[in-house]
Amino acid sequence: MTNQPRTQVDVVAGGIKSRLVVNVIRACGKCGAPGFWHNTPGVNVGCYAPERVTKLGEDPVGPVCPNCGAERETMEPHGVVWQRTIKFGRTIKDSLKAAVGSLGRFFTSSGANQ
């Protein structure tokens, strides 16, 4: 039985996508309430609703301020302001194939597997 180097390389290609999405929630122009539901007792009591908070600052209160009843500006969606995609796999696969190929040539030319 000879010790042959493995010549097949299996690498799964993949990638990472990152993006930044911006939505502006403005404070109430009349009372200064934050414009989103929060879970901090004693601060802007009209906006205090821990049961409505999924992530702090991400749940807008809507067109009417719950703190003072004034009409509010709606949320301003600005969309994706930054994004990147990092792909990997093919370069790694090619590099590994080259390395395995070099090792195979080394073992066969030096007589190490005889």
NORDA-V504938 format. One record per helix or strand. SS is the DSSP state (H for helix, E for strand). FROM is the first residue (numbers start at 0). TO is the last residue. If there is no record, write none. Layout:
# NORDA-V504938
((SS | FROM | TO) (SS | FROM | TO))
This chain:
# NORDA-V504938
((E | 13 | 23) (E | 35 | 35) (E | 37 | 37) (H | 44 | 46) (E | 47 | 47) (H | 49 | 51) (E | 59 | 59) (E | 63 | 63) (E | 70 | 70) (E | 75 | 87) (H | 89 | 109))
